[in-house]
Amino acid sequence: MSDPAPGGPGIPQHRELVTAIPGPRSQELFARRAKHVAAGVSTTLPVFIEAAGGGILRDVDGNSLIDLAAGIAVTSVGNSAPEVVARVTSQVAAFTHTCFMVTPYDSYVDVCERLGELTPGDHEKRSLLLNSGAEAVENAVKIARSFTGRQAVAVFDHAYHGRTNLTMAMTAKNMPYKSGFGPFAGEVYRAPVSYHLRDQLKGQEAAERAIDVLEKQVGTDNLACLVIEPILGEGGFVVPERGFLPRLAEWAKAAGVVFIADEIQTGFCRTGDWFACDDEGVVPDLITTAKGIAGGLPLAAVTGRAEVMDAVHVGGLGGTYGGNPVACAAALGAMEAMEKHDLARRARHIGAILAERLTALQADHPVIAEVRGRGAMMAIELTGPDGRTPDPARAAAVNQACHSAGVVTLTCGTYGNVFRFLPPLVIGDDLLNEALDVLTEAFTATA
Ligand SMILES: *Cc1c(COP(=O)(O)O)cnc(C)c1O
């Protein structure tokens, strides 16, 4: 099953470097960037891109780089996937905006219908469309507060939920997301998550530890919702032990607390299922989605139980651009591509390759304390010989070596010591294996 990449504007699927990385043209553009773009916006790899497709990003100097980032889990169907391009092109020529709250159009309704079908649970659902993941998380909290008449929000250690004021409060990590940006929104409480490498607890035990914090420090009568990423994203691709999520969902149900799964990074086939909650059959009351939803166009959603979603008064939800028709067309195209090419199966196949190669790498490099993840959302955590002390310096060195060799890799984690792999789901096997060869060389070179 070495399906070549569909999609992409016919870009040859191989790595080729014709200059040093970054090349002279990228360096020129980067100098301009520094003059005109706010310094607070960071850059992982300063090459400017002029075309992309399948598993390749081609830069302005003519270098072809292997993409293991997918624009942070966004272009799961590939860049400029044909299904997305066709629908976006005809929509953009028909009309670009009316505002769904002024005069509606059917693609918004179509996306909501598809979200209702694809998300976990067969209860009656409603959806709300927005522009960004953070906006979806904010709205999910608004809806849960409106439904319960309660105010407190429970989040977890190492969580990432966005950069707006409320979602900054919900995000765990200070630098770079929060430092100097306070005061933060109130009524946000943090509980410990299940992180086996660091706590050695079984899922059920870790759940009871979190529940104890919420019951004793917040009080269930005050708690509107619990918001959790089923696999932590920016916080280090931490996979909670089995039993953790089901126990929390069961507890939330009994306590009248709205269970919100933030599947903004894990959703849309990334983990080998339509959604990461499917793995243990967890059915959230509300689910937030964005990133992979629309093949690269900005769209986000809150989907959930009809009675929870409809608790909000008319006019209480919305926004000028939310569910823009071009973004909706893209989402319908992306979902069509996921179904047509069975990208959930493809994610599992990518996950099998990653697991095998990364486990072999770990055998040669004890700095890799753990290989973890699911489907095309895998990571390795780097530590000292004790298997705990984070080694962000080595992660940075390996990352740099990969970038210089033309492979776009990303790190993450509260301690910056986790390497994460998020290739487009349409990457070919050969290209993926070549990227992992480069990674292997980078570990040897930095030993
Ligand atoms: C990226 C992300 C967000 C924020 O999404 P934006 O579109 O950047 O606002 C929220 N939650 C999770 C889990 C994410 O990965």
The ligand as a MOL file (V3000), in Angstrom:
LIG
                    3D

  0  0  0     0  0            999 V3000
M  V30 BEGIN CTAB
M  V30 COUNTS 15 15 0 0 0
M  V30 BEGIN ATOM
M  V30 1 C -4.1880 24.6110 17.4360 0
M  V30 2 C -5.0710 24.2720 18.5750 0
M  V30 3 C -5.9840 25.1920 19.1040 0
M  V30 4 C -6.0870 26.6160 18.6050 0
M  V30 5 O -6.4590 26.6820 17.2690 0
M  V30 6 P -6.1970 28.0470 16.4510 0
M  V30 7 O -6.8660 27.8000 15.1370 0
M  V30 8 O -4.7180 28.2200 16.3460 0
M  V30 9 O -6.8460 29.1290 17.2270 0
M  V30 10 C -6.7950 24.7790 20.1330 0
M  V30 11 N -6.7400 23.5250 20.6280 0
M  V30 12 C -5.8880 22.6160 20.1250 0
M  V30 13 C -5.8850 21.2340 20.6920 0
M  V30 14 C -5.0100 22.9620 19.1080 0
M  V30 15 O -4.1320 22.0570 18.6360 0
M  V30 END ATOM
M  V30 BEGIN BOND
M  V30 1 1 1 2
M  V30 2 1 2 3
M  V30 3 2 2 14
M  V30 4 1 3 4
M  V30 5 2 3 10
M  V30 6 1 4 5
M  V30 7 1 5 6
M  V30 8 2 6 7
M  V30 9 1 6 8
M  V30 10 1 6 9
M  V30 11 1 10 11
M  V30 12 2 11 12
M  V30 13 1 12 13
M  V30 14 1 12 14
M  V30 15 1 14 15
M  V30 END BOND
M  V30 END CTAB
M  END
